[in-house]
Amino acid sequence: MNKPLVNSILVPGLFVFMWSTGFIGSKIVMQYAPPLTFLAMRMAMAALVLAPMLLWFKCQWPKDKSLYIHAAIIGVLVHAIYLGGVFWAISLGTGAGLSALIVGLQPLLTLCLSVAFLKENMHPLKIAGVLVGLAGFIIVIVEQTGIDELTVPGLVLCSASLLGISIGTVYQKKISGSIDLLPAVFIQYIGAALFLLPLALWLEPMQIEWNKEFILATVWLVFVLSIGAVLLLMKLIRSADAGNVASLFYLVPPLTAFEAYLLFGEQLSHWAIAGMALCVAGVAMVLHQRR
């Protein structure tokens, strides 16, 4: 199998699979820990895991000190605000389906931002693919989870998450060529942890119920999501248009629904399956336009 095929199919596929498992892992850990407390701990643990890797691979640290600030801001946007907003909204009673719907506008918003600030190509097939993927995404979310009542705090938090991941993706693309991958992600996690920790101290009791289920889920989220999936995401952002990479997030809910079907026996309706097909078709249109 040639290298371009690996980069265009296997790497995005592996990223989508890893990212989709995060929703199942997060559902487990939120039973035993407050959201901001857990995320602050997760960011710190991910940084600790990355630290020996930086030494092993003898990574080059940026000489321009402003890049440290840029990377830390990206960490706050992508890891703290994006994840923290959704987790916090759900903990306040906002429905998971509604939260996913709001944040699911990310590929469309990222495409608009990347055209405005990165001058990426607004090809008609890319636009059509994003809209088709969005339609499939909405069908899957509505059919599988339903829509719960929206509150003002939930709307504010989910909207902050949407802006965080969208702006962070474009921001990362902007500076991706100026800083090595591992140092960039390490600084992101330090920035996210420093942002989340004071909020957790202020707003939460910071009590964690340690048990086998929580520990296993935490290990999975740190190593598979915070290390594996995030490194793949940053690699994809470096090698492709930000709008194209964002379209991959449309594939996450269908795959998560399929995983829930396999693991927990949750049923898949005909509408949900049709929505999954639309998601795949939309992403295929975006990626085909790139080639």
C-alpha positions as CSV (number, residue, x, y, z in Angstrom):
1,M,0.0,0.0,0.0
2,N,1.5,3.3,-1.1
3,K,2.1,6.2,1.3
4,P,-0.5,8.7,-0.2
5,L,-3.2,6.0,0.3
6,V,-2.2,5.5,3.9
7,N,-2.3,9.2,4.6
8,S,-5.6,9.8,2.8
9,I,-7.5,6.8,4.2
10,L,-5.9,5.0,7.1
11,V,-4.8,8.0,9.2
12,P,-8.1,9.9,9.0
13,G,-9.9,6.6,9.6
14,L,-7.8,5.8,12.7
15,F,-8.4,9.4,14.0
16,V,-12.2,9.1,13.6
17,F,-12.3,5.7,15.4
18,M,-10.2,7.0,18.3
19,W,-12.1,10.2,18.6
20,S,-15.5,8.4,18.6
21,T,-14.5,6.3,21.6
22,G,-14.0,9.4,23.6
23,F,-17.8,9.9,24.0
24,I,-18.2,6.5,25.5
25,G,-15.2,7.0,27.8
26,S,-16.4,10.4,28.9
27,K,-19.9,9.0,29.7
28,I,-18.2,6.7,32.2
29,V,-15.9,9.1,33.9
30,M,-18.5,11.8,34.4
31,Q,-20.3,9.4,36.8
32,Y,-17.4,9.6,39.2
33,A,-15.8,13.0,38.7
34,P,-16.9,16.7,38.1
35,P,-16.2,17.6,34.5
36,L,-13.7,20.5,34.9
37,T,-11.8,18.6,37.7
38,F,-11.5,15.5,35.5
39,L,-10.4,17.5,32.4
40,A,-7.8,19.4,34.4
41,M,-6.4,16.1,35.6
42,R,-6.6,14.6,32.1
43,M,-4.6,17.5,30.6
44,A,-1.9,17.3,33.3
45,M,-1.6,13.5,32.9
46,A,-1.3,13.8,29.1
47,A,1.5,16.4,29.5
48,L,3.3,14.0,31.9
49,V,3.0,11.2,29.3
50,L,4.4,13.4,26.6
51,A,7.3,14.7,28.6
52,P,9.6,11.6,28.3
53,M,8.6,11.4,24.6
54,L,10.0,14.9,24.1
55,L,13.3,13.7,25.5
56,W,13.3,10.4,23.6
57,F,12.8,12.0,20.2
58,K,15.0,15.0,21.0
59,C,12.4,17.4,19.8
60,Q,13.4,20.9,18.7
61,W,11.8,23.6,20.9
62,P,10.8,26.8,19.2
63,K,13.2,29.7,19.5
64,D,10.5,32.3,19.0
65,K,9.0,32.7,22.5
66,S,5.7,33.9,21.0
67,L,5.0,30.4,19.7
68,Y,4.7,29.2,23.2
69,I,1.9,31.6,23.8
70,H,0.2,30.7,20.5
71,A,0.4,26.9,21.3
72,A,-1.0,27.5,24.8
73,I,-3.9,29.5,23.4
74,I,-4.7,26.7,21.0
75,G,-4.6,24.3,23.9
76,V,-7.2,26.4,25.8
77,L,-9.4,26.6,22.7
78,V,-9.2,23.0,21.5
79,H,-8.9,21.1,24.8
80,A,-10.2,23.3,27.6
81,I,-13.0,25.4,26.1
82,Y,-14.2,22.7,23.6
83,L,-14.2,19.7,25.9
84,G,-15.0,21.8,29.0
85,G,-17.9,23.5,27.5
86,V,-19.6,20.3,26.4
87,F,-18.9,18.4,29.6
88,W,-20.1,21.3,31.8
89,A,-23.2,21.8,29.7
90,I,-24.2,18.2,30.0
91,S,-23.5,18.2,33.8
92,L,-25.9,21.1,34.1
93,G,-28.7,19.1,32.4
94,T,-28.3,20.1,28.7
95,G,-29.2,17.1,26.6
96,A,-26.2,15.3,25.0
97,G,-28.1,15.2,21.7
98,L,-28.6,19.0,21.7
99,S,-25.1,19.6,22.8
100,A,-23.8,17.5,19.9
101,L,-26.1,19.3,17.4
102,I,-24.7,22.7,18.4
103,V,-21.0,21.6,18.3
104,G,-21.8,19.7,15.2
105,L,-21.8,22.9,13.2
106,Q,-18.0,23.0,13.6
107,P,-17.1,21.8,10.1
108,L,-19.3,24.5,8.5
109,L,-17.9,27.2,10.8
110,T,-14.4,26.0,10.3
111,L,-14.8,26.0,6.6
112,C,-16.0,29.6,6.7
113,L,-13.1,30.7,9.0
114,S,-10.5,28.9,6.9
115,V,-11.7,30.6,3.8
116,A,-11.7,34.0,5.5
117,F,-8.4,33.8,7.3
118,L,-6.4,31.1,5.5
119,K,-7.7,31.8,2.0
120,E,-8.5,28.1,1.5
121,N,-10.4,27.1,-1.7
122,M,-14.2,27.4,-1.5
123,H,-15.0,24.7,-4.1
124,P,-18.7,24.0,-4.8
125,L,-18.1,20.3,-4.2
126,K,-16.5,21.0,-0.8
127,I,-19.5,23.2,0.2
128,A,-22.0,20.6,-0.9
129,G,-20.1,17.9,1.0
130,V,-20.1,19.9,4.2
131,L,-23.9,20.5,3.9
132,V,-24.6,16.9,3.0
133,G,-22.5,15.7,6.0
134,L,-24.3,18.2,8.2
135,A,-27.7,16.8,7.1
136,G,-26.6,13.3,7.9
137,F,-25.1,14.4,11.2
138,I,-28.4,16.0,12.3
139,I,-30.4,12.9,11.3
140,V,-28.1,10.6,13.3
141,I,-28.1,12.8,16.4
142,V,-31.9,13.4,16.4
143,E,-32.7,9.8,15.7
144,Q,-30.4,8.3,18.2
145,T,-30.5,10.7,21.2
146,G,-33.5,13.0,20.7
147,I,-33.6,16.8,21.5
148,D,-33.8,17.9,25.1
149,E,-34.8,21.3,26.4
150,L,-32.2,24.0,25.8
151,T,-31.2,26.3,28.7
152,V,-29.4,29.6,28.4
153,P,-26.2,28.3,30.3
154,G,-26.3,25.2,28.0
155,L,-26.5,27.3,24.9
156,V,-23.7,29.6,26.0
157,L,-21.4,26.7,27.0
158,C,-22.1,24.7,23.8
159,S,-21.6,27.8,21.6
160,A,-18.3,28.4,23.4
161,S,-17.3,24.8,22.6
162,L,-18.2,25.3,18.9
163,L,-16.1,28.5,18.7
164,G,-13.2,27.0,20.6
165,I,-12.8,23.9,18.4
166,S,-13.4,25.9,15.1
167,I,-11.1,28.8,15.9
168,G,-8.5,26.5,17.4
169,T,-8.4,24.3,14.3
170,V,-7.8,27.4,12.0
171,Y,-5.3,28.8,14.5
172,Q,-3.4,25.5,14.6
173,K,-3.2,25.5,10.8
174,K,-1.9,29.0,10.8
175,I,1.1,28.2,13.0
176,S,1.6,24.5,12.3
177,G,4.7,25.0,10.2
178,S,6.5,27.0,12.8
179,I,6.6,24.5,15.7
180,D,7.3,20.7,16.0
181,L,4.3,18.5,16.6
182,L,5.2,17.0,20.0
183,P,6.3,20.3,21.7
184,A,3.2,22.0,20.3
185,V,0.8,19.4,21.8
186,F,2.8,19.4,25.1
187,I,2.4,23.2,25.5
188,Q,-1.3,22.9,24.5
189,Y,-1.9,20.5,27.4
190,I,0.0,22.7,29.9
191,G,-2.0,25.7,28.8
192,A,-5.3,23.8,29.0
193,A,-4.5,22.4,32.5
194,L,-3.5,25.9,33.8
195,F,-6.8,27.3,32.4
196,L,-9.0,24.5,33.8
197,L,-7.5,24.1,37.2
198,P,-8.5,27.5,38.7
199,L,-12.0,27.0,37.3
200,A,-12.3,23.6,38.9
201,L,-11.1,24.9,42.2
202,W,-13.6,27.8,42.1
203,L,-16.7,25.9,40.7
204,E,-16.4,22.3,41.8
205,P,-15.8,20.2,44.9
206,M,-12.9,18.4,43.1
207,Q,-13.9,15.0,44.5
208,I,-13.2,11.9,42.5
209,E,-14.6,8.4,43.2
210,W,-11.7,6.2,42.3
211,N,-12.7,2.7,41.1
212,K,-11.7,0.2,38.4
213,E,-14.1,1.5,35.8
214,F,-13.0,5.1,36.3
215,I,-9.3,4.2,36.1
216,L,-9.7,2.1,33.0
217,A,-11.7,4.8,31.2
218,T,-9.2,7.5,32.3
219,V,-6.3,5.5,31.0
220,W,-8.1,5.1,27.7
221,L,-8.9,8.8,27.4
222,V,-5.4,9.9,28.2
223,F,-3.4,7.5,26.0
224,V,-5.8,6.8,23.1
225,L,-7.6,10.2,23.0
226,S,-5.3,12.8,24.4
227,I,-2.1,11.3,23.0
228,G,-3.1,9.2,20.0
229,A,-6.1,11.0,18.6
230,V,-4.9,14.5,19.2
231,L,-1.5,13.8,17.7
232,L,-3.2,12.4,14.6
233,L,-5.5,15.5,14.5
234,M,-2.6,17.9,14.6
235,K,-0.8,15.9,11.9
236,L,-3.9,16.0,9.7
237,I,-4.3,19.7,10.2
238,R,-0.7,20.2,9.1
239,S,-1.1,18.1,5.9
240,A,-4.6,19.2,4.7
241,D,-7.0,22.2,4.6
242,A,-8.5,23.0,7.9
243,G,-12.0,22.7,6.4
244,N,-11.3,19.2,5.0
245,V,-10.0,18.0,8.4
246,A,-13.1,19.4,10.2
247,S,-15.4,17.5,7.9
248,L,-14.1,14.3,9.5
249,F,-16.0,15.1,12.7
250,Y,-19.2,14.3,10.8
251,L,-18.2,10.7,10.9
252,V,-17.8,10.6,14.7
253,P,-21.5,10.4,15.7
254,P,-22.3,7.6,13.3
255,L,-19.3,5.5,14.4
256,T,-20.2,6.2,18.1
257,A,-23.8,5.0,17.5
258,F,-22.4,1.9,15.8
259,E,-20.1,1.3,18.8
260,A,-23.0,1.7,21.2
261,Y,-24.9,-0.8,19.1
262,L,-22.1,-3.3,19.4
263,L,-21.2,-2.7,23.0
264,F,-24.6,-1.9,24.6
265,G,-27.2,-3.2,22.2
266,E,-28.5,0.2,21.4
267,Q,-30.7,-0.1,18.3
268,L,-30.0,1.6,14.9
269,S,-33.1,2.8,13.1
270,H,-33.4,3.0,9.3
271,W,-33.2,6.8,9.6
272,A,-30.0,6.6,11.6
273,I,-28.4,4.3,9.0
274,A,-29.5,6.7,6.3
275,G,-28.0,9.6,8.2
276,M,-24.7,7.6,8.6
277,A,-24.6,7.1,4.8
278,L,-25.1,10.8,4.3
279,C,-22.2,11.6,6.7
280,V,-19.9,9.3,4.8
281,A,-21.0,10.7,1.4
282,G,-20.5,14.3,2.6
283,V,-17.0,13.6,3.9
284,A,-16.1,11.7,0.7
285,M,-17.2,14.7,-1.4
286,V,-15.0,17.0,0.6
287,L,-12.0,14.7,0.4
288,H,-12.6,13.9,-3.2
289,Q,-12.5,17.6,-4.0
290,R,-9.1,17.9,-2.4
291,R,-7.7,15.2,-4.6
